[in-house]
Amino acid sequence: MTNRHGVGAALLGAALLAATASCAPGEEGGGRTPPPLPAASDAAGATASATVSATASVAAGATPGGGETKPTPAAPRTLVTGLTVPWAIAFLPGGDALVTERESARLLRVTPRGQVHEVAVIEGVSASGEGGLLGVAVSPRYAADHFVFVYFTAGNDNRIVRYRYDGRLSDRRVLVSGIPKGAIHNGGRLAFGPDGYLYASTGETGERGMAQDKKSLGGKILRMTADGRPAPGNPFGTLVWTYGHRNVQGMAWDDRGHMYATEFGQNTYDEINLIEKGHNYGWPEVEGVGGRPGYTDPLLTWSTAEASPSGLAYARGALWAAALRGERLWRVPVDGSGRAGRPAALYTGEYGRLRAVAVAPDGTLWVGTSNKDGRGSPRDGDDRILVVRPSS
């Protein structure tokens, strides 16, 4: 069993779970409840039995990574209003950001002063359900190659496409096609790791078996070169980096190169996982902590009512996770070994559903709301991008 991160650390978030005893759907916080897991009672039972000791460690101040509650950051500043389901944010070297809109397929350029310019409507996007224009990433060598990358749902699949961007998009090249698509669980996050390779998260589209099938691109985290080839050192000689995922929509790295990912659970436990090469994260055999040989347990869990976690960023010693159904921004301190401290919920209910989180060049967090996605309650000005100055 791969659970060397520790029972206490694995279930810090379960200390937050007492408020929700009934099953709650984890489909981006929507109203769909899939069939029960084959081993759901075993997984839930293992998690529940470990919660008592984890909670006791937190209460005693022995939480790995630190158990103190940090001061709440100042109220966010609204940067942009009037967007429609902004899904991802990626920064250009000069400080402007590229922002995707899921349903309109628009790629926008947003300045730190809040000016919005439409770069393009991305060709070939077929937006329905949880699919559409999803992730965006900027090449770490942008000054030399001017490459930007998008992940989107097309007519028959999800795909990753590279463009050259010089004020307008050109040189379109499909890098990866054939990623399974569905009404739910399309994954979609793109991010460059500190190793210089492009990572992409995919979902299992509700077809749970593909998460355990290493030959399928569904239910995985992929790792590739800028040309879409398997990156050197990939564990199976393919694009697959890790497997056994249900629907990953957030990826981030800390200062020491540890990789983390958010994961939508089914009815009980949403997760943050510490991602390691070739590991199996359990779905659909395990939801939450299972304590079962061959599966890697999560770093922490929440109830689905508190999270439905999407975007993820790292800043000032902590992970920052955007919660859709939970309608809050989670701050999760992590230590040098990748262990998590006590999570703190910020801005609960104040801005509705939160999806995108990215660290700007000036160290602030840009956070996108998702209240127009059919599952939220739009407010005046939605959807918007908020600027948060993170506390340490």
C-alpha positions as CSV (number, residue, x, y, z in Angstrom):
1,M,0.0,0.0,0.0
2,T,1.3,3.4,-0.9
3,N,0.2,5.7,2.0
4,R,3.5,6.9,3.3
5,H,2.1,10.4,3.6
6,G,0.6,9.3,6.9
7,V,-3.0,8.6,8.2
8,G,-3.1,11.9,10.1
9,A,-2.0,13.9,7.1
10,A,-4.2,12.0,4.7
11,L,-7.3,12.8,6.6
12,L,-6.8,16.4,7.9
13,G,-9.6,17.5,5.7
14,A,-11.9,14.9,7.1
15,A,-11.9,16.9,10.3
16,L,-14.1,19.2,8.3
17,L,-16.5,16.5,7.3
18,A,-18.8,16.3,10.3
19,A,-21.3,18.7,8.9
20,T,-22.4,16.4,6.1
21,A,-23.7,13.0,6.8
22,S,-25.9,12.5,3.7
23,C,-24.5,11.6,0.3
24,A,-23.8,14.6,-1.9
25,P,-23.0,14.5,-5.6
26,G,-19.5,15.6,-6.6
27,E,-20.1,16.3,-10.3
28,E,-18.8,19.8,-10.2
29,G,-21.3,20.3,-7.4
30,G,-24.2,19.5,-9.6
31,G,-27.3,17.3,-9.1
32,R,-26.1,14.1,-10.7
33,T,-25.6,11.1,-8.4
34,P,-23.9,8.2,-10.2
35,P,-24.4,4.5,-9.2
36,P,-22.7,3.5,-5.9
37,L,-19.1,2.4,-5.8
38,P,-18.5,-1.3,-5.7
39,A,-16.4,-0.9,-2.5
40,A,-17.9,2.4,-1.3
41,S,-18.7,1.1,2.2
42,D,-15.2,-0.3,2.6
43,A,-13.6,2.9,1.5
44,A,-15.9,5.1,3.6
45,G,-15.5,2.9,6.6
46,A,-11.8,3.0,6.4
47,T,-11.9,6.8,6.2
48,A,-14.4,7.3,9.0
49,S,-12.4,5.0,11.4
50,A,-9.3,7.0,10.8
51,T,-11.0,10.4,11.2
52,V,-11.0,10.2,15.0
53,S,-7.3,10.0,15.4
54,A,-6.6,12.6,12.7
55,T,-9.0,15.0,14.3
56,A,-7.4,14.4,17.7
57,S,-3.9,15.2,16.3
58,V,-5.3,18.5,14.8
59,A,-6.9,19.4,18.1
60,A,-3.6,18.7,20.0
61,G,-1.7,20.9,17.7
62,A,0.3,18.0,16.2
63,T,-0.9,18.4,12.7
64,P,1.8,17.7,10.1
65,G,2.7,20.9,8.3
66,G,1.3,23.1,11.1
67,G,-2.2,23.2,12.7
68,E,-2.5,26.9,13.3
69,T,-5.3,28.9,11.7
70,K,-3.8,31.7,9.7
71,P,-5.3,35.3,9.4
72,T,-7.9,35.7,6.7
73,P,-6.5,37.6,3.7
74,A,-8.1,41.0,2.9
75,A,-11.3,41.0,0.9
76,P,-10.7,40.3,-2.8
77,R,-10.7,43.0,-5.4
78,T,-12.9,42.6,-8.4
79,L,-10.7,42.9,-11.5
80,V,-13.2,41.9,-14.3
81,T,-17.0,41.4,-14.5
82,G,-19.4,40.2,-17.2
83,L,-17.6,36.9,-18.1
84,T,-19.4,33.7,-18.8
85,V,-17.9,30.6,-17.1
86,P,-14.2,31.5,-17.1
87,W,-12.5,28.1,-16.8
88,A,-8.7,28.6,-16.7
89,I,-6.2,31.4,-16.3
90,A,-2.5,31.4,-17.5
91,F,-0.1,34.3,-17.4
92,L,2.0,35.7,-20.2
93,P,5.5,36.9,-19.3
94,G,4.4,40.6,-19.2
95,G,1.7,40.1,-16.6
96,D,-1.4,39.8,-18.8
97,A,-3.4,36.6,-18.6
98,L,-5.0,34.4,-21.1
99,V,-8.5,33.3,-19.9
100,T,-10.8,30.6,-21.4
101,E,-14.6,30.7,-21.4
102,R,-16.0,27.2,-21.4
103,E,-19.2,27.7,-23.3
104,S,-18.5,30.6,-25.6
105,A,-15.1,29.1,-26.6
106,R,-13.6,32.5,-26.3
107,L,-9.9,33.0,-25.4
108,L,-9.5,36.3,-23.7
109,R,-6.5,38.5,-22.8
110,V,-6.9,40.3,-19.5
111,T,-4.6,42.9,-18.3
112,P,-3.7,43.6,-14.6
113,R,-5.8,46.8,-15.0
114,G,-8.9,44.8,-15.9
115,Q,-9.0,45.4,-19.6
116,V,-10.4,42.5,-21.6
117,H,-9.6,41.8,-25.3
118,E,-10.9,38.8,-27.3
119,V,-8.0,36.9,-28.8
120,A,-10.1,34.4,-30.7
121,V,-13.0,32.0,-30.6
122,I,-11.3,28.6,-30.6
123,E,-12.1,26.5,-33.7
124,G,-13.7,23.1,-33.2
125,V,-15.0,23.5,-29.7
126,S,-18.2,21.6,-29.0
127,A,-19.5,22.9,-25.6
128,S,-22.1,20.8,-23.8
129,G,-22.4,19.5,-20.3
130,E,-19.1,19.9,-18.5
131,G,-17.2,20.1,-21.8
132,G,-16.1,23.0,-23.9
133,L,-13.0,25.3,-23.9
134,L,-11.2,24.3,-20.7
135,G,-7.5,24.5,-19.9
136,V,-4.9,27.0,-21.2
137,A,-1.1,27.0,-20.7
138,V,1.7,29.3,-21.8
139,S,5.1,27.8,-22.8
140,P,7.8,28.4,-20.2
141,R,9.9,29.3,-23.3
142,Y,7.3,31.8,-24.5
143,A,9.9,34.5,-25.2
144,A,11.5,32.2,-27.8
145,D,8.6,30.1,-29.1
146,H,5.4,32.1,-28.4
147,F,3.5,28.8,-27.9
148,V,0.2,28.7,-26.0
149,F,-1.8,25.5,-25.5
150,V,-5.5,24.8,-25.0
151,Y,-7.5,21.8,-24.0
152,F,-11.1,21.5,-25.3
153,T,-14.0,19.3,-26.1
154,A,-14.5,18.6,-29.8
155,G,-17.2,16.8,-31.6
156,N,-15.9,13.3,-30.8
157,D,-13.2,13.7,-28.2
158,N,-11.2,16.0,-26.0
159,R,-8.0,17.3,-27.4
160,I,-4.9,19.4,-26.8
161,V,-4.0,22.0,-29.4
162,R,-0.9,24.2,-29.7
163,Y,-0.9,27.7,-31.3
164,R,1.7,30.4,-31.8
165,Y,0.5,33.6,-30.3
166,D,1.8,37.0,-31.5
167,G,-1.2,39.2,-30.8
168,R,-3.2,36.7,-32.8
169,L,-3.3,32.9,-33.0
170,S,-1.6,31.0,-35.8
171,D,0.1,27.7,-36.7
172,R,-2.6,25.6,-35.2
173,R,-1.4,22.1,-34.4
174,V,-3.4,19.3,-32.7
175,L,-1.0,17.6,-30.3
176,V,-3.2,15.0,-28.6
177,S,-6.6,13.8,-29.8
178,G,-8.7,10.9,-28.8
179,I,-9.0,11.8,-25.1
180,P,-12.4,10.4,-24.1
181,K,-15.2,13.0,-23.8
182,G,-18.6,12.9,-22.0
183,A,-21.3,15.0,-20.6
184,I,-19.4,14.9,-17.3
185,H,-15.8,14.3,-16.2
186,N,-13.7,15.8,-19.0
187,G,-10.8,16.9,-16.8
188,G,-9.2,19.7,-18.8
189,R,-6.5,21.3,-16.7
190,L,-3.2,22.2,-18.5
191,A,0.0,23.3,-16.7
192,F,3.7,23.2,-17.2
193,G,5.7,21.6,-14.4
194,P,9.0,22.7,-13.1
195,D,10.6,20.0,-15.3
196,G,9.5,22.0,-18.3
197,Y,7.0,19.4,-19.6
198,L,3.3,19.9,-20.2
199,Y,0.8,18.1,-17.9
200,A,-2.8,17.6,-18.7
201,S,-5.6,16.2,-16.5
202,T,-8.4,14.0,-18.0
203,G,-11.6,12.6,-16.6
204,E,-13.2,9.1,-17.0
205,T,-16.4,10.6,-18.5
206,G,-18.5,8.5,-16.1
207,E,-17.1,5.3,-17.6
208,R,-15.3,4.3,-14.4
209,G,-13.3,1.4,-15.7
210,M,-11.1,3.5,-18.0
211,A,-9.5,5.1,-15.0
212,Q,-7.7,1.8,-14.2
213,D,-6.9,1.0,-17.8
214,K,-3.4,2.3,-18.5
215,K,-4.0,2.1,-22.2
216,S,-6.9,4.6,-22.0
217,L,-6.3,8.4,-21.9
218,G,-9.3,8.8,-19.6
219,G,-9.0,9.2,-15.8
220,K,-5.3,10.1,-16.0
221,I,-2.7,12.8,-15.6
222,L,-0.7,13.0,-18.8
223,R,2.9,14.3,-19.3
224,M,4.2,15.4,-22.6
225,T,6.7,17.5,-24.6
226,A,5.7,20.7,-26.3
227,D,5.2,18.7,-29.4
228,G,2.7,16.3,-27.7
229,R,5.1,13.3,-27.4
230,P,5.4,11.2,-24.2
231,A,7.9,13.0,-22.0
232,P,11.2,11.2,-21.2
233,G,10.9,9.2,-18.1
234,N,7.2,8.6,-18.3
235,P,6.5,5.3,-16.4
236,F,4.7,3.3,-19.1
237,G,6.4,4.7,-22.2
238,T,3.1,6.5,-23.1
239,L,1.6,9.9,-22.3
240,V,0.3,8.5,-18.9
241,W,2.0,9.8,-15.8
242,T,-0.5,8.7,-13.2
243,Y,-3.9,6.8,-13.3
244,G,-6.9,5.8,-11.2
245,H,-8.3,9.3,-11.3
246,R,-12.0,10.2,-11.5
247,N,-11.9,13.8,-12.6
248,V,-8.9,16.0,-11.9
249,Q,-9.4,19.8,-12.5
250,G,-6.5,21.3,-10.6
251,M,-2.7,20.8,-10.6
252,A,0.0,22.8,-8.9
253,W,3.7,22.4,-7.7
254,D,5.3,23.8,-4.6
255,D,8.7,25.4,-4.2
256,R,10.4,22.0,-3.8
257,G,8.8,20.5,-6.9
258,H,6.1,18.4,-5.2
259,M,3.0,18.0,-7.5
260,Y,-0.5,18.2,-6.1
261,A,-3.9,17.7,-7.8
262,T,-7.5,18.2,-6.8
263,E,-10.0,15.4,-7.4
264,F,-13.8,15.3,-7.5
265,G,-15.1,12.4,-5.4
266,Q,-18.4,10.7,-6.0
267,N,-20.8,11.1,-3.0
268,T,-18.6,11.3,0.0
269,Y,-14.9,12.5,-0.3
270,D,-13.3,15.1,-2.5
271,E,-9.5,15.0,-2.4
272,I,-6.1,16.7,-2.8
273,N,-3.5,14.2,-3.9
274,L,0.3,14.3,-3.8
275,I,1.1,13.2,-7.3
276,E,4.0,10.8,-7.9
277,K,5.2,9.1,-11.0
278,G,3.3,5.9,-12.0
279,H,1.0,5.8,-9.0
280,N,-2.5,4.5,-9.0
281,Y,-4.9,6.8,-7.1
282,G,-7.6,4.2,-6.7
283,W,-10.7,5.2,-8.6
284,P,-13.2,3.5,-8.9
285,E,-12.0,0.9,-6.4
286,V,-11.4,3.5,-3.6
287,E,-13.1,6.9,-2.8
288,G,-11.1,8.8,-0.2
289,V,-8.7,6.8,2.0
290,G,-9.0,3.1,1.4
291,G,-5.9,1.7,3.1
292,R,-5.7,-0.9,0.3
293,P,-2.5,-2.3,-1.2
294,G,-1.6,-0.9,-4.6
295,Y,-3.5,2.4,-4.3
296,T,-2.2,5.8,-3.2
297,D,-4.3,7.5,-0.5
298,P,-5.1,11.2,-0.7
299,L,-3.2,13.8,1.1
300,L,-6.5,15.2,2.5
301,T,-10.2,14.9,2.0
302,W,-13.3,17.0,2.3
303,S,-17.0,16.3,2.1
304,T,-18.4,17.1,-1.4
305,A,-20.6,19.8,0.1
306,E,-17.6,21.7,1.3
307,A,-15.5,21.4,-1.8
308,S,-16.1,20.0,-5.3
309,P,-12.5,21.3,-5.8
310,S,-11.4,22.6,-9.2
311,G,-8.6,25.0,-9.7
312,L,-5.4,24.8,-7.6
313,A,-2.4,27.0,-7.1
314,Y,0.6,27.2,-4.8
315,A,1.7,30.5,-3.1
316,R,3.3,31.6,0.1
317,G,3.7,28.1,1.6
318,A,0.1,26.9,0.9
319,L,-2.1,25.4,-1.7
320,W,-5.2,27.4,-2.7
321,A,-8.1,25.3,-4.0
322,A,-11.2,26.8,-5.6
323,A,-14.4,25.1,-4.5
324,L,-17.5,24.9,-6.7
325,R,-20.3,23.4,-4.6
326,G,-18.5,24.5,-1.5
327,E,-18.4,28.2,-2.7
328,R,-15.2,29.0,-0.9
329,L,-11.4,29.3,-1.4
330,W,-9.5,26.7,0.6
331,R,-6.0,27.5,2.0
332,V,-4.0,24.4,2.7
333,P,-0.5,24.8,4.2
334,V,2.1,22.3,3.1
335,D,5.5,21.7,4.5
336,G,8.8,20.9,2.8
337,S,8.1,17.2,2.6
338,G,4.7,17.7,0.9
339,R,2.6,17.0,4.0
340,A,-0.5,19.1,4.6
341,G,-1.6,21.2,7.6
342,R,-5.0,22.3,8.7
343,P,-7.1,23.6,5.8
344,A,-8.9,27.0,6.3
345,A,-12.0,28.1,4.4
346,L,-12.0,31.6,3.1
347,Y,-14.9,33.8,1.7
348,T,-17.5,31.0,2.2
349,G,-20.6,31.9,0.2
350,E,-19.5,35.4,-0.6
351,Y,-18.7,35.0,-4.3
352,G,-20.6,31.8,-5.2
353,R,-18.9,29.0,-7.1
354,L,-15.1,29.3,-7.6
355,R,-13.3,27.4,-10.3
356,A,-10.0,29.0,-11.6
357,V,-7.0,29.9,-9.4
358,A,-3.7,31.1,-10.8
359,V,-0.7,32.9,-9.3
360,A,0.1,36.2,-11.1
361,P,3.6,37.4,-11.6
362,D,3.1,39.9,-8.8
363,G,2.3,37.1,-6.3
364,T,-1.4,37.8,-6.1
365,L,-4.0,35.1,-6.9
366,W,-6.5,35.5,-9.7
367,V,-9.7,33.6,-8.9
368,G,-12.5,33.0,-11.4
369,T,-16.1,32.5,-10.4
370,S,-18.4,30.0,-12.2
371,N,-21.9,31.1,-11.4
372,K,-23.2,31.0,-15.0
373,D,-22.4,27.3,-15.5
374,G,-26.0,26.2,-14.9
375,R,-25.4,25.1,-11.4
376,G,-24.9,28.4,-9.7
377,S,-26.9,31.5,-8.9
378,P,-25.5,34.4,-10.9
379,R,-25.1,37.7,-9.1
380,D,-24.8,41.2,-10.6
381,G,-21.5,41.3,-12.5
382,D,-21.0,37.6,-12.8
383,D,-18.9,35.9,-13.8
384,R,-15.9,37.7,-12.5
385,I,-12.2,37.5,-11.8
386,L,-11.2,38.4,-8.3
387,V,-7.7,39.3,-7.1
388,V,-6.6,37.9,-3.7
389,R,-3.5,38.9,-1.9
390,P,-2.5,35.7,-0.2
391,S,-1.4,35.6,3.5
392,S,1.6,33.6,4.5
